[in-house]
Amino acid sequence: MLSKNLDYIISQLEELTRSLFPEILKIYRNPRSSAQEKKDGSPLTAADMHAHKEIENFLKRHFPSIPVVSEESFKQKNYRPAKEFWIIDPIDGTKEFVNKSDEFTTNIALIQNGKPVLGVVGAPAFDQVWSGIAIEPINKKKPINKARPILRIVTSKSHRTLIDTAFLNFLDKKGKKLKIISKGSSLKICALADKKADIYPRFGPTSEWDIAAADAVLRSRGGGIFQIDNQKPLEYGKRNSILNPMFIAIRDMNQKKTILSLIDSFRKNLL
């Protein structure tokens, strides 16, 4: 398994990610570009396929022994998850891409034994890249931060559900002062990594490639993503389904116990 030179590898992936921006933006800004509809009803653009080919070719050329799982070539019936693999979402937030909201990303993550250990997220329209190595040093002490008076919650720009609304109402009844931040794609998790938001609850469906890269970035900066049903960290490389369970992303692990207690109370009473 890759364990050495991760800093060099991540710099390579950052360079690759930035090299994708010009062509993606060319397609994005072309008024004649259009989207096809995949079998599941989700949109597919030329930008998705361009990024898919470039990322996959790069990873297969430089890391030929490590399998690559991509949204644009994945087939569940043939899936045999490995202990180590790359997982990529060439364009996360294709609906945002089609709607011209700018809030779409490219995502590359390395998974080892079910955990994201390295991730790179690119936002072409904002010319920004997030990256992180999520291998924590032993006995690393984390600073204790006081709880914020206002809980900053990220919600999906395109996928808000009735359960999301119910959760916001639940927190309001608990006396929590809330600030709602609406974002698309994996920018929701990047907002936590940048300390611009505190939690991101997700009650609707997502796939592993939607989350993995940003999860690694968030973990590298002291946060984490936890399954709502059992409060364990989100896992990758599940054999039976590429879909994630409901989860909550938390910026500050010092607030983990409080946040998970709230979400568990909501789950038991309303879900």
C-alpha positions in Angstrom: 0.0 0.0 0.0 1.1 3.6 -0.6 2.4 5.0 2.6 5.5 6.9 1.7 5.8 10.1 -0.3 2.1 11.0 0.1 3.1 14.6 0.2 4.7 14.3 -3.3 1.7 12.3 -4.6 -0.8 14.9 -3.3 1.2 17.6 -5.0 1.0 15.6 -8.3 -2.8 15.3 -7.9 -3.1 19.0 -7.1 -1.3 19.8 -10.4 -3.5 17.3 -12.3 -6.6 18.8 -10.8 -5.6 22.4 -11.8 -4.7 21.1 -15.3 -8.4 20.1 -15.7 -9.8 23.5 -15.0 -9.3 25.2 -18.5 -11.1 22.5 -20.5 -13.9 22.1 -17.9 -14.5 25.8 -17.9 -14.4 26.0 -21.7 -17.3 23.4 -21.8 -19.1 25.1 -18.9 -19.1 28.5 -20.5 -20.0 27.2 -24.0 -23.7 28.2 -24.5 -24.1 25.3 -27.0 -22.9 22.6 -24.5 -25.6 20.3 -23.3 -26.2 17.4 -20.9 -27.2 13.8 -21.6 -29.3 11.8 -19.2 -27.9 8.7 -17.7 -29.9 5.6 -16.9 -30.5 6.8 -13.3 -31.8 10.1 -14.6 -28.7 12.2 -13.5 -27.1 14.5 -16.1 -23.8 13.7 -17.9 -21.8 16.4 -19.7 -18.7 16.5 -21.9 -16.9 17.9 -18.8 -17.7 14.8 -16.8 -16.2 12.5 -19.5 -13.1 14.8 -20.1 -12.2 14.8 -16.4 -13.0 11.1 -16.1 -10.6 10.2 -18.9 -7.8 12.5 -17.8 -7.9 11.5 -14.1 -8.3 7.8 -14.8 -5.4 7.8 -17.4 -3.1 9.6 -15.0 -3.8 7.2 -12.1 -3.5 4.1 -14.2 -0.2 5.4 -15.7 1.4 6.4 -12.4 -0.2 3.8 -10.1 -0.9 0.7 -12.3 -1.4 -1.7 -9.4 -4.1 0.3 -7.7 -7.7 -0.1 -9.0 -9.7 3.0 -10.0 -13.4 3.4 -9.2 -15.0 6.2 -11.1 -18.7 7.3 -11.2 -18.5 7.4 -15.0 -17.4 3.7 -15.4 -18.8 2.0 -12.3 -20.9 -1.1 -12.5 -22.2 -2.5 -9.2 -22.6 -6.1 -10.4 -19.0 -6.3 -11.4 -17.7 -4.5 -8.3 -15.1 -6.3 -6.1 -13.7 -3.7 -3.7 -10.0 -3.8 -2.9 -8.2 -2.9 0.3 -6.6 0.0 -1.5 -8.2 1.9 -4.4 -8.7 5.3 -6.0 -12.2 6.6 -6.1 -13.0 9.6 -8.3 -16.0 11.8 -9.1 -14.9 13.7 -12.2 -17.6 16.3 -11.8 -19.5 16.3 -8.5 -22.5 18.6 -8.7 -23.4 18.1 -12.4 -26.8 19.7 -11.7 -25.0 22.8 -10.5 -22.8 22.7 -13.6 -25.9 22.5 -15.8 -27.6 25.3 -13.9 -24.5 27.5 -14.1 -24.2 28.0 -10.4 -20.4 27.6 -10.3 -20.7 25.1 -7.4 -19.3 21.9 -8.9 -16.0 20.1 -8.1 -13.6 17.4 -9.2 -12.8 14.8 -6.6 -9.9 12.3 -6.2 -9.4 10.1 -3.1 -7.3 7.2 -2.1 -9.0 4.6 0.1 -7.1 2.2 2.3 -8.9 -0.4 4.4 -12.2 1.4 4.1 -10.8 4.9 5.1 -10.0 7.9 2.9 -6.3 8.6 3.5 -5.7 11.2 0.8 -8.1 13.6 -1.0 -8.0 16.4 -3.5 -11.0 18.5 -4.4 -11.0 21.1 -7.1 -13.5 23.9 -7.8 -12.8 25.1 -11.4 -15.1 28.1 -11.3 -13.5 29.4 -8.2 -9.9 28.4 -9.2 -9.5 26.7 -5.9 -8.1 23.4 -4.7 -8.4 21.7 -1.3 -6.2 18.7 -0.3 -5.4 16.7 2.7 -3.7 13.6 4.1 -5.9 12.0 6.7 -3.3 9.9 8.6 -3.2 11.4 12.1 0.0 11.4 14.1 -0.1 9.2 17.3 -1.0 11.1 20.5 -1.8 14.3 18.6 -3.4 16.7 21.0 -6.3 18.8 19.7 -7.1 22.2 21.0 -10.2 22.7 23.0 -12.5 25.2 21.4 -15.6 26.7 23.1 -18.9 26.0 21.4 -20.1 28.7 19.1 -23.2 30.6 20.0 -24.6 30.0 16.5 -24.6 26.6 14.9 -23.7 27.0 11.2 -25.3 24.3 9.1 -24.6 23.5 5.5 -27.5 22.3 3.4 -27.7 21.1 -0.2 -28.5 23.6 -2.8 -30.2 21.1 -5.1 -31.2 18.2 -2.8 -32.9 19.6 0.3 -35.5 17.1 1.7 -38.4 17.2 4.1 -36.1 15.5 6.6 -33.6 18.3 6.3 -36.4 20.8 7.1 -37.6 18.6 10.0 -34.0 18.6 11.4 -33.8 22.3 11.3 -37.1 22.6 13.1 -35.9 20.1 15.7 -32.8 22.2 16.4 -34.8 25.4 16.6 -37.1 23.8 19.2 -34.0 22.8 21.1 -33.1 26.4 21.3 -30.2 26.3 18.9 -29.4 29.5 17.1 -28.9 28.6 13.5 -27.2 30.0 10.4 -28.1 28.1 7.2 -25.4 27.9 4.5 -26.5 26.5 1.1 -23.9 25.0 -1.2 -23.6 22.5 -4.0 -21.4 19.4 -4.5 -18.5 18.6 -2.1 -18.1 22.3 -1.4 -20.4 21.6 1.5 -17.8 19.6 3.3 -15.0 21.9 2.2 -16.9 24.7 4.0 -16.4 22.7 7.2 -12.7 22.1 6.4 -12.3 25.9 6.0 -14.0 26.5 9.3 -16.8 28.4 7.6 -19.5 25.9 8.8 -20.0 23.5 11.8 -22.1 20.6 10.6 -23.4 19.1 7.4 -26.2 16.5 7.9 -27.1 14.4 4.9 -30.3 12.4 5.0 -30.7 11.8 1.3 -28.7 9.4 -0.9 -25.1 10.0 -1.9 -22.4 7.7 -3.4 -18.9 7.0 -2.0 -17.3 9.1 -4.8 -19.4 12.1 -3.8 -17.8 12.2 -0.3 -14.5 10.5 -0.2 -12.1 13.3 -1.3 -13.7 15.9 0.8 -13.9 13.5 3.7 -10.1 13.0 3.6 -9.6 16.8 3.5 -12.0 17.3 6.5 -10.3 14.5 8.5 -6.9 16.1 7.8 -8.1 19.3 9.3 -9.5 17.8 12.5 -13.1 17.0 11.5 -14.9 13.8 10.6 -18.0 12.3 9.0 -20.1 9.8 10.9 -23.0 7.4 10.1 -26.2 8.6 11.7 -27.5 5.1 12.5 -24.4 3.8 14.5 -22.2 7.0 14.9 -19.2 5.2 13.4 -17.0 6.9 10.8 -18.2 6.7 7.2 -16.7 3.7 5.4 -15.7 3.1 1.8 -15.4 0.0 -0.4 -18.6 -1.6 0.8 -19.2 -4.8 -1.2 -23.0 -4.7 -1.6 -23.6 -1.0 -2.3 -21.6 2.1 -3.4 -24.3 4.2 -1.7 -23.5 5.9 1.6 -25.9 5.7 4.6 -27.2 8.9 6.2 -24.4 10.8 7.8 -23.4 13.9 9.5 -20.1 15.8 8.9 -18.6 17.6 11.9 -16.0 20.4 11.8 -14.7 20.3 15.3 -14.2 16.9 17.0 -14.4 18.6 20.4 -18.1 19.1 19.6 -18.5 15.5 18.3 -20.3 14.1 21.5 -22.7 17.0 21.6 -23.6 16.9 17.9 -24.0 13.1 17.8 -26.2 13.3 20.9 -28.5 15.8 19.1 -28.6 13.8 15.8 -29.3 10.6 17.8 -32.2 12.2 19.6 -33.6 13.4 16.3 -33.2 10.0 14.7 -35.0 8.2 17.6 -37.9 10.6 17.7 -38.5 11.6 14.1 -36.8 9.3 11.7 
